[in-house]
Amino acid sequence: MLNIFHLKSFVITLICSMLLLPFQAQSEEVEYKKFTASHKELDEAQYYFLVDLDTKEVLLSKNADKRVAPSSMTKLMTAYVVFDQVSKGSIKLEQQCFVGKNAWGKTGSSMFLNYGDVVSIDELVQGLLAVSGNDASIVLAEAISGSVDNFAYLMNLKARELGLKNSHFKNPHGLNEDDHYMTMRDLATLAERMYKDFPQYSDYLGIKDFTYKNITQHSRNPLIKNDYEGIVGGKTGHTDDGGYGVVGVVKRYDRRLVAVVNKAKTSKQRAAIITELFDYGFNEYKKVTLFKKYQTVSKLQTWLGKDSKVEVVPNQDVSFNIPQEKSLDSIIVRVKYKGPIYAPIKKGDKIAKLLINAKGHKVFEYDLFAKETVEQSGYFRKVSQILRYKVRSFINKFSKK
């Protein structure tokens, strides 16, 4: 059966496989096109990753799964653990912490804590994320876990929880240490989870200026410093081993992108690469939403059910990115399932797949679920349905002769 209908001003072809016995499913080969960047800085860069935060589509990447020193981007995980402890009630943002000798003597970027200072966790987190305070990371680690080693253990537990398969932490600040690493993909995932799990603390990642004891420092994040359009926040990093790195989140209208850069040779190159990444994502792609979460996609034939059809819906927005030059009327949508579908069918049962072919680009696939329960029909209705099927099959058989 072939149904053609209009959706949001462009034509979509819906092909439903509604075969009687024997049951068969259509198949479609998925082919993903690899994109290359033409931008000068991206051509020279060695480590970067660009992903849509909502659809999880990777738009551009290079060496995304190679383990590298994350430098101070480590502090995203430090902050995540802190926010997690706050949400569990183990600590409070207004809790006061004593600055010990370990923090006071820490080298590198600093919020200029002095030995013996008493500082709130709230202020320490600001110093951690806004000016990359290594001293703040030590105070937080000791306040929460008693020591840096114990806190690193918490960081690694949380990394496994979040599915960061190529990350391992030895400290909360990111200074070079053996067996301390992350990947571009894991950094993007961590940034995404930070905003998803703790939206109430998202402002901490976008602080432009930070003052502690009359010393004002400015964010080193080039996206924040330059007021890049739609910048939400992020974190920079720099060590000899990791080079210059940055992770950023940018939102424009209904699109949110996450980009990560590492091992840039200079802070100027880092700024150029991260800017070109976001420019590429927003200028070269557009987001298309075909169906909202739980919106009916199609009605599929049932077999021996009280209702002859069942509505199917996605459990997420059906949204994806396509190149700007792609015409929307070239998008073909197919619903693939083994049909008719035997009753009973429970609400929420996964019974079909939605295949979206953006010709010359990608094939996107989404699961479809029963919108409502369909009970089995009564005895006499079952007999009637079977008889109709037999008669129809008999007539079709002889009409072909």
FIDOBA-751531 format. One record per residue (C-alpha): y, z, x. Coordinates in Angstrom, 2 decimals. Layout:
BEGIN
@c2: Y	c3: Z	c1: X
...
//
This chain:
BEGIN
@c2: 0.00	c3: 0.00	c1: 0.00
@c2: 3.44	c3: -0.91	c1: 1.34
@c2: 6.57	c3: 0.80	c1: 0.08
@c2: 10.05	c3: -0.15	c1: 1.29
@c2: 12.99	c3: 2.14	c1: 0.67
@c2: 16.50	c3: 2.82	c1: 1.92
@c2: 17.36	c3: 5.99	c1: 3.78
@c2: 20.89	c3: 6.84	c1: 4.93
@c2: 22.03	c3: 3.23	c1: 4.68
@c2: 19.28	c3: 1.67	c1: 6.75
@c2: 15.92	c3: 0.25	c1: 5.79
@c2: 12.78	c3: 2.15	c1: 6.63
@c2: 9.33	c3: 0.78	c1: 6.03
@c2: 6.82	c3: 3.37	c1: 4.90
@c2: 3.22	c3: 2.33	c1: 5.32
@c2: 0.78	c3: 4.76	c1: 3.76
@c2: -2.89	c3: 4.45	c1: 4.56
@c2: -4.37	c3: 5.26	c1: 1.15
@c2: -7.89	c3: 3.96	c1: 1.47
@c2: -10.77	c3: 4.94	c1: -0.76
@c2: -14.16	c3: 5.42	c1: 0.86
@c2: -14.92	c3: 5.16	c1: 3.71
@c2: -11.98	c3: 7.21	c1: 5.05
@c2: -10.14	c3: 5.64	c1: 7.96
@c2: -6.99	c3: 6.49	c1: 9.89
@c2: -4.55	c3: 4.07	c1: 11.42
@c2: -3.88	c3: 4.30	c1: 15.12
@c2: -0.78	c3: 3.45	c1: 17.10
@c2: -0.27	c3: 3.35	c1: 20.82
@c2: 2.63	c3: 5.39	c1: 22.14
@c2: 4.60	c3: 3.93	c1: 24.99
@c2: 7.51	c3: 5.75	c1: 26.59
@c2: 10.18	c3: 3.88	c1: 28.45
@c2: 11.47	c3: 5.29	c1: 31.72
@c2: 15.22	c3: 5.29	c1: 32.15
@c2: 17.11	c3: 4.95	c1: 35.41
@c2: 20.67	c3: 6.01	c1: 36.06
@c2: 23.29	c3: 3.57	c1: 37.29
@c2: 25.82	c3: 6.30	c1: 38.14
@c2: 26.60	c3: 6.66	c1: 41.84
@c2: 26.10	c3: 10.43	c1: 42.13
@c2: 22.92	c3: 10.40	c1: 40.05
@c2: 21.51	c3: 7.62	c1: 42.22
@c2: 21.93	c3: 9.85	c1: 45.27
@c2: 20.88	c3: 13.14	c1: 43.66
@c2: 17.33	c3: 14.41	c1: 44.22
@c2: 16.88	c3: 17.19	c1: 41.67
@c2: 18.13	c3: 17.03	c1: 38.10
@c2: 16.96	c3: 17.39	c1: 34.51
@c2: 18.60	c3: 16.51	c1: 31.18
@c2: 17.06	c3: 17.53	c1: 27.84
@c2: 18.08	c3: 17.76	c1: 24.19
@c2: 18.04	c3: 21.47	c1: 23.39
@c2: 17.03	c3: 20.97	c1: 19.75
@c2: 14.57	c3: 18.06	c1: 19.86
@c2: 13.19	c3: 18.90	c1: 23.35
@c2: 13.45	c3: 15.22	c1: 24.36
@c2: 13.86	c3: 14.65	c1: 28.07
@c2: 16.64	c3: 12.09	c1: 28.49
@c2: 16.71	c3: 11.90	c1: 32.28
@c2: 14.94	c3: 13.69	c1: 35.12
@c2: 14.10	c3: 13.57	c1: 38.80
@c2: 11.71	c3: 15.97	c1: 40.56
@c2: 11.82	c3: 18.14	c1: 37.44
@c2: 8.58	c3: 19.99	c1: 38.24
@c2: 8.98	c3: 20.57	c1: 41.96
@c2: 9.38	c3: 24.20	c1: 42.96
@c2: 12.71	c3: 24.91	c1: 44.60
@c2: 14.87	c3: 27.91	c1: 45.41
@c2: 16.93	c3: 28.60	c1: 42.24
@c2: 19.54	c3: 30.62	c1: 44.16
@c2: 21.85	c3: 32.51	c1: 41.77
@c2: 20.53	c3: 30.60	c1: 38.76
@c2: 17.88	c3: 33.32	c1: 39.07
@c2: 20.41	c3: 35.56	c1: 37.35
@c2: 19.70	c3: 33.82	c1: 34.05
@c2: 16.31	c3: 35.53	c1: 34.08
@c2: 17.92	c3: 38.80	c1: 35.19
@c2: 20.26	c3: 38.60	c1: 32.19
@c2: 17.40	c3: 37.61	c1: 29.88
@c2: 15.44	c3: 40.73	c1: 30.85
@c2: 18.55	c3: 42.88	c1: 30.36
@c2: 19.22	c3: 41.44	c1: 26.89
@c2: 15.54	c3: 41.85	c1: 26.02
@c2: 15.69	c3: 45.53	c1: 26.98
@c2: 18.85	c3: 45.98	c1: 24.90
@c2: 17.22	c3: 44.33	c1: 21.87
@c2: 14.22	c3: 46.65	c1: 22.20
@c2: 16.50	c3: 49.69	c1: 22.29
@c2: 15.42	c3: 50.69	c1: 25.82
@c2: 19.01	c3: 50.51	c1: 27.06
@c2: 22.48	c3: 50.09	c1: 25.57
@c2: 25.32	c3: 47.89	c1: 26.74
@c2: 27.64	c3: 50.88	c1: 26.85
@c2: 25.19	c3: 52.81	c1: 29.06
@c2: 26.81	c3: 53.90	c1: 32.34
@c2: 25.13	c3: 53.13	c1: 35.69
@c2: 25.63	c3: 54.63	c1: 39.15
@c2: 26.27	c3: 52.21	c1: 42.02
@c2: 23.97	c3: 53.14	c1: 44.92
@c2: 23.89	c3: 52.08	c1: 48.54
@c2: 21.51	c3: 49.17	c1: 47.97
@c2: 23.96	c3: 47.46	c1: 45.64
@c2: 27.07	c3: 48.41	c1: 47.61
@c2: 25.69	c3: 46.93	c1: 50.83
@c2: 24.37	c3: 43.68	c1: 49.31
@c2: 25.72	c3: 40.53	c1: 50.90
@c2: 26.80	c3: 37.33	c1: 49.17
@c2: 28.76	c3: 36.85	c1: 45.97
@c2: 30.01	c3: 40.12	c1: 44.56
@c2: 31.96	c3: 41.74	c1: 41.74
@c2: 33.17	c3: 44.20	c1: 44.44
@c2: 31.40	c3: 47.34	c1: 43.33
@c2: 31.92	c3: 50.41	c1: 45.50
@c2: 29.38	c3: 53.05	c1: 46.36
@c2: 29.56	c3: 55.80	c1: 43.75
@c2: 31.20	c3: 53.69	c1: 41.04
@c2: 30.00	c3: 54.30	c1: 37.50
@c2: 29.91	c3: 51.05	c1: 35.52
@c2: 28.64	c3: 50.07	c1: 32.07
@c2: 25.75	c3: 47.64	c1: 31.66
@c2: 28.10	c3: 45.45	c1: 29.63
@c2: 30.51	c3: 45.11	c1: 32.56
@c2: 27.67	c3: 44.59	c1: 35.02
@c2: 26.26	c3: 41.70	c1: 32.98
@c2: 29.70	c3: 40.10	c1: 32.86
@c2: 29.97	c3: 40.41	c1: 36.63
@c2: 26.44	c3: 39.08	c1: 37.01
@c2: 27.02	c3: 35.90	c1: 34.99
@c2: 30.75	c3: 35.21	c1: 35.42
@c2: 31.09	c3: 35.70	c1: 39.20
@c2: 27.41	c3: 35.88	c1: 40.20
@c2: 27.56	c3: 39.45	c1: 41.47
@c2: 24.56	c3: 40.20	c1: 43.69
@c2: 25.67	c3: 43.82	c1: 43.66
@c2: 25.62	c3: 43.83	c1: 39.85
@c2: 22.05	c3: 42.48	c1: 39.84
@c2: 20.84	c3: 45.35	c1: 42.05
@c2: 22.52	c3: 48.02	c1: 39.88
@c2: 20.99	c3: 46.51	c1: 36.74
@c2: 17.54	c3: 46.30	c1: 38.30
@c2: 17.60	c3: 49.90	c1: 39.47
@c2: 19.03	c3: 51.20	c1: 36.18
@c2: 16.36	c3: 49.47	c1: 34.10
@c2: 13.26	c3: 49.65	c1: 36.30
@c2: 14.02	c3: 52.10	c1: 39.09
@c2: 13.75	c3: 49.50	c1: 41.85
@c2: 14.17	c3: 45.81	c1: 42.60
@c2: 10.39	c3: 45.36	c1: 42.97
@c2: 9.69	c3: 46.89	c1: 39.56
@c2: 12.38	c3: 44.74	c1: 37.98
@c2: 10.95	c3: 41.59	c1: 39.60
@c2: 7.64	c3: 42.50	c1: 37.98
@c2: 9.38	c3: 42.54	c1: 34.60
@c2: 10.96	c3: 39.18	c1: 35.37
@c2: 7.57	c3: 37.64	c1: 36.10
@c2: 6.03	c3: 39.12	c1: 32.95
@c2: 8.83	c3: 37.62	c1: 30.90
@c2: 8.48	c3: 34.27	c1: 32.69
@c2: 4.83	c3: 34.07	c1: 31.63
@c2: 5.80	c3: 35.02	c1: 28.08
@c2: 8.34	c3: 32.20	c1: 27.96
@c2: 5.89	c3: 29.65	c1: 29.35
@c2: 7.71	c3: 29.17	c1: 32.66
@c2: 4.63	c3: 27.91	c1: 34.47
@c2: 6.35	c3: 27.08	c1: 37.75
@c2: 8.55	c3: 30.11	c1: 38.26
@c2: 8.08	c3: 33.26	c1: 40.30
@c2: 10.61	c3: 35.94	c1: 41.15
@c2: 10.91	c3: 38.38	c1: 44.04
@c2: 14.41	c3: 39.68	c1: 43.31
@c2: 17.12	c3: 39.68	c1: 40.61
@c2: 19.85	c3: 37.88	c1: 42.60
@c2: 18.19	c3: 34.75	c1: 43.98
@c2: 18.88	c3: 35.15	c1: 47.70
@c2: 16.25	c3: 33.30	c1: 49.75
@c2: 12.87	c3: 34.99	c1: 49.81
@c2: 9.34	c3: 33.63	c1: 50.22
@c2: 7.51	c3: 33.03	c1: 46.94
@c2: 10.72	c3: 33.03	c1: 44.91
@c2: 11.04	c3: 29.71	c1: 43.08
@c2: 11.71	c3: 27.83	c1: 39.84
@c2: 11.74	c3: 24.20	c1: 38.68
@c2: 14.44	c3: 22.18	c1: 36.93
@c2: 12.32	c3: 22.10	c1: 33.78
@c2: 11.78	c3: 25.87	c1: 33.79
@c2: 15.49	c3: 26.49	c1: 34.30
@c2: 16.29	c3: 24.32	c1: 31.29
@c2: 13.67	c3: 26.12	c1: 29.21
@c2: 15.10	c3: 29.49	c1: 30.23
@c2: 18.63	c3: 28.42	c1: 29.28
@c2: 17.37	c3: 27.16	c1: 25.92
@c2: 15.55	c3: 30.44	c1: 25.23
@c2: 18.58	c3: 32.45	c1: 26.26
@c2: 20.67	c3: 30.84	c1: 23.53
@c2: 17.85	c3: 30.81	c1: 20.99
@c2: 16.71	c3: 34.41	c1: 21.48
@c2: 20.07	c3: 36.06	c1: 22.15
@c2: 22.81	c3: 34.04	c1: 20.42
@c2: 24.86	c3: 37.22	c1: 20.06
@c2: 25.29	c3: 37.28	c1: 23.85
@c2: 26.05	c3: 33.58	c1: 24.37
@c2: 29.70	c3: 34.28	c1: 25.24
@c2: 28.61	c3: 36.01	c1: 28.47
@c2: 27.58	c3: 32.61	c1: 29.87
@c2: 30.96	c3: 31.03	c1: 29.22
@c2: 33.33	c3: 33.59	c1: 30.78
@c2: 36.10	c3: 31.80	c1: 32.68
@c2: 37.76	c3: 34.75	c1: 34.47
@c2: 36.49	c3: 38.23	c1: 35.29
@c2: 38.42	c3: 41.24	c1: 36.52
@c2: 36.99	c3: 44.42	c1: 38.03
@c2: 39.31	c3: 47.09	c1: 39.45
@c2: 42.29	c3: 44.74	c1: 39.61
@c2: 40.33	c3: 42.02	c1: 41.40
@c2: 40.22	c3: 38.83	c1: 39.33
@c2: 37.70	c3: 36.11	c1: 40.11
@c2: 37.19	c3: 32.76	c1: 38.43
@c2: 33.97	c3: 31.11	c1: 37.29
@c2: 32.43	c3: 28.77	c1: 39.87
@c2: 30.85	c3: 26.65	c1: 37.13
@c2: 32.59	c3: 23.24	c1: 37.34
@c2: 32.03	c3: 22.60	c1: 33.62
@c2: 33.80	c3: 25.85	c1: 32.72
@c2: 36.54	c3: 25.45	c1: 35.33
@c2: 37.33	c3: 21.91	c1: 34.20
@c2: 37.03	c3: 22.61	c1: 30.46
@c2: 34.38	c3: 19.92	c1: 30.07
@c2: 34.30	c3: 18.79	c1: 26.44
@c2: 31.91	c3: 20.94	c1: 24.42
@c2: 30.93	c3: 23.31	c1: 27.25
@c2: 29.11	c3: 26.35	c1: 25.93
@c2: 28.15	c3: 28.01	c1: 29.18
@c2: 25.81	c3: 28.07	c1: 32.15
@c2: 25.22	c3: 29.41	c1: 35.64
@c2: 25.72	c3: 28.18	c1: 39.18
@c2: 23.80	c3: 28.93	c1: 42.35
@c2: 24.07	c3: 28.36	c1: 46.09
@c2: 21.93	c3: 29.28	c1: 49.08
@c2: 21.03	c3: 27.49	c1: 52.29
@c2: 17.56	c3: 26.75	c1: 50.97
@c2: 18.54	c3: 25.79	c1: 47.41
@c2: 21.77	c3: 23.97	c1: 48.16
@c2: 24.31	c3: 23.82	c1: 45.35
@c2: 22.88	c3: 24.13	c1: 41.84
@c2: 24.07	c3: 24.52	c1: 38.27
@c2: 22.61	c3: 24.75	c1: 34.79
@c2: 24.84	c3: 24.02	c1: 31.80
@c2: 24.73	c3: 23.80	c1: 28.01
@c2: 27.09	c3: 21.47	c1: 26.15
@c2: 27.49	c3: 21.02	c1: 22.38
@c2: 29.22	c3: 18.13	c1: 20.65
@c2: 28.98	c3: 17.83	c1: 16.87
@c2: 25.26	c3: 18.11	c1: 16.00
@c2: 23.97	c3: 17.59	c1: 19.55
@c2: 23.22	c3: 20.22	c1: 22.19
@c2: 22.15	c3: 19.15	c1: 25.66
@c2: 20.95	c3: 21.19	c1: 28.63
@c2: 21.33	c3: 19.86	c1: 32.17
@c2: 20.18	c3: 21.27	c1: 35.51
@c2: 21.09	c3: 20.21	c1: 39.05
@c2: 19.90	c3: 21.64	c1: 42.36
@c2: 20.00	c3: 20.93	c1: 46.08
@c2: 23.36	c3: 19.19	c1: 45.93
@c2: 24.96	c3: 19.01	c1: 49.38
@c2: 28.39	c3: 20.33	c1: 48.38
@c2: 30.01	c3: 22.04	c1: 45.42
@c2: 31.97	c3: 18.81	c1: 44.84
@c2: 28.77	c3: 16.79	c1: 44.62
@c2: 27.26	c3: 19.40	c1: 42.28
@c2: 30.24	c3: 19.04	c1: 39.95
@c2: 29.99	c3: 15.25	c1: 40.00
@c2: 26.24	c3: 15.18	c1: 39.29
@c2: 26.31	c3: 17.65	c1: 36.39
@c2: 29.28	c3: 15.82	c1: 34.86
@c2: 27.54	c3: 12.44	c1: 35.15
@c2: 24.38	c3: 13.89	c1: 33.60
@c2: 26.18	c3: 15.08	c1: 30.49
@c2: 28.27	c3: 11.90	c1: 30.32
@c2: 25.04	c3: 9.91	c1: 30.42
@c2: 23.42	c3: 11.99	c1: 27.68
@c2: 26.33	c3: 11.80	c1: 25.26
@c2: 27.48	c3: 8.26	c1: 26.00
@c2: 24.12	c3: 6.49	c1: 26.26
@c2: 22.32	c3: 8.17	c1: 23.34
@c2: 22.92	c3: 8.98	c1: 19.70
@c2: 21.03	c3: 11.41	c1: 17.51
@c2: 19.29	c3: 10.24	c1: 14.36
@c2: 18.07	c3: 12.58	c1: 11.60
@c2: 15.72	c3: 10.95	c1: 9.10
@c2: 14.42	c3: 13.98	c1: 7.22
@c2: 15.47	c3: 17.60	c1: 7.05
@c2: 13.01	c3: 20.44	c1: 7.34
@c2: 10.78	c3: 20.64	c1: 4.22
@c2: 12.27	c3: 17.44	c1: 2.76
@c2: 9.70	c3: 15.29	c1: 0.95
@c2: 8.68	c3: 12.30	c1: 3.03
@c2: 6.07	c3: 10.75	c1: 0.74
@c2: 3.56	c3: 11.40	c1: -2.05
@c2: -0.06	c3: 10.87	c1: -1.01
@c2: -3.07	c3: 10.14	c1: -3.20
@c2: -5.50	c3: 13.01	c1: -3.83
@c2: -9.14	c3: 12.92	c1: -4.86
@c2: -10.56	c3: 15.13	c1: -7.61
@c2: -7.39	c3: 17.18	c1: -7.87
@c2: -5.43	c3: 18.41	c1: -10.88
@c2: -2.51	c3: 16.40	c1: -9.55
@c2: -3.10	c3: 12.81	c1: -8.55
@c2: -0.61	c3: 13.03	c1: -5.67
@c2: 0.64	c3: 15.64	c1: -3.21
@c2: 4.06	c3: 15.67	c1: -1.57
@c2: 4.17	c3: 15.97	c1: 2.22
@c2: 7.00	c3: 17.51	c1: 4.25
@c2: 7.80	c3: 18.19	c1: 7.92
@c2: 8.14	c3: 21.79	c1: 9.13
@c2: 11.17	c3: 20.86	c1: 11.24
@c2: 14.08	c3: 18.46	c1: 11.12
@c2: 12.93	c3: 14.96	c1: 11.97
@c2: 15.63	c3: 14.27	c1: 14.53
@c2: 15.51	c3: 12.30	c1: 17.76
@c2: 17.68	c3: 10.44	c1: 20.24
@c2: 17.85	c3: 6.67	c1: 20.60
@c2: 19.97	c3: 4.51	c1: 22.92
@c2: 23.45	c3: 3.77	c1: 21.57
@c2: 22.78	c3: 0.05	c1: 21.42
@c2: 19.69	c3: 0.48	c1: 19.24
@c2: 20.09	c3: -0.77	c1: 15.66
@c2: 19.02	c3: 1.75	c1: 13.03
@c2: 17.51	c3: -0.90	c1: 10.80
@c2: 14.86	c3: -1.55	c1: 13.44
@c2: 13.30	c3: 1.89	c1: 12.96
@c2: 9.89	c3: 1.75	c1: 11.27
@c2: 8.33	c3: 4.86	c1: 9.73
@c2: 4.63	c3: 5.19	c1: 9.02
@c2: 2.70	c3: 7.99	c1: 7.35
@c2: -0.82	c3: 8.17	c1: 8.76
@c2: -3.58	c3: 10.08	c1: 6.99
@c2: -7.17	c3: 9.92	c1: 5.81
@c2: -6.95	c3: 9.25	c1: 2.12
@c2: -7.32	c3: 9.95	c1: -0.63
@c2: -7.18	c3: 13.64	c1: 0.24
@c2: -9.89	c3: 15.87	c1: -1.19
@c2: -8.72	c3: 18.76	c1: -3.37
@c2: -8.29	c3: 21.68	c1: -3.16
@c2: -5.23	c3: 21.38	c1: -0.94
@c2: -3.33	c3: 24.50	c1: 0.04
@c2: 0.42	c3: 24.64	c1: 0.43
@c2: 1.15	c3: 24.32	c1: 4.13
@c2: -2.05	c3: 22.45	c1: 5.01
@c2: -1.49	c3: 19.86	c1: 7.74
@c2: -2.69	c3: 16.65	c1: 6.10
@c2: -0.77	c3: 13.74	c1: 7.64
@c2: 1.33	c3: 12.50	c1: 10.54
@c2: 4.70	c3: 10.81	c1: 10.54
@c2: 4.98	c3: 8.04	c1: 13.14
@c2: 8.45	c3: 6.70	c1: 13.86
@c2: 8.70	c3: 3.54	c1: 15.93
@c2: 12.11	c3: 2.95	c1: 17.48
@c2: 11.24	c3: -0.54	c1: 18.66
@c2: 11.58	c3: -1.06	c1: 22.38
@c2: 12.24	c3: 2.65	c1: 22.98
@c2: 9.71	c3: 5.26	c1: 21.86
@c2: 7.26	c3: 6.28	c1: 19.17
@c2: 7.95	c3: 9.76	c1: 17.80
@c2: 5.26	c3: 11.76	c1: 16.04
@c2: 5.58	c3: 14.69	c1: 13.62
@c2: 3.03	c3: 16.65	c1: 11.60
@c2: 3.32	c3: 16.59	c1: 7.81
@c2: 2.26	c3: 19.43	c1: 5.51
@c2: 1.41	c3: 19.84	c1: 1.84
@c2: 4.50	c3: 20.94	c1: -0.06
@c2: 2.53	c3: 22.57	c1: -2.89
@c2: -1.02	c3: 23.63	c1: -3.67
@c2: -3.23	c3: 21.13	c1: -5.50
@c2: -6.21	c3: 22.72	c1: -7.23
@c2: -9.47	c3: 20.95	c1: -7.93
@c2: -9.63	c3: 19.30	c1: -11.33
@c2: -11.94	c3: 20.62	c1: -14.06
@c2: -15.46	c3: 19.31	c1: -14.64
@c2: -14.63	c3: 16.69	c1: -17.28
@c2: -11.62	c3: 15.40	c1: -15.32
@c2: -13.81	c3: 15.09	c1: -12.22
@c2: -16.37	c3: 13.06	c1: -14.17
@c2: -13.60	c3: 10.86	c1: -15.57
@c2: -12.12	c3: 10.24	c1: -12.12
@c2: -15.49	c3: 9.37	c1: -10.59
@c2: -16.34	c3: 7.02	c1: -13.45
@c2: -13.01	c3: 5.24	c1: -13.12
@c2: -13.60	c3: 4.87	c1: -9.40
@c2: -17.12	c3: 3.44	c1: -9.98
@c2: -15.88	c3: 0.99	c1: -12.60
@c2: -12.99	c3: -0.10	c1: -10.37
@c2: -15.35	c3: -0.58	c1: -7.41
@c2: -17.79	c3: -2.59	c1: -9.61
@c2: -15.03	c3: -4.88	c1: -10.90
@c2: -13.60	c3: -5.39	c1: -7.40
@c2: -17.04	c3: -6.22	c1: -6.05
@c2: -17.71	c3: -8.99	c1: -8.57
@c2: -14.15	c3: -10.32	c1: -8.62
@c2: -14.54	c3: -11.19	c1: -4.92
@c2: -17.61	c3: -13.37	c1: -5.53
//
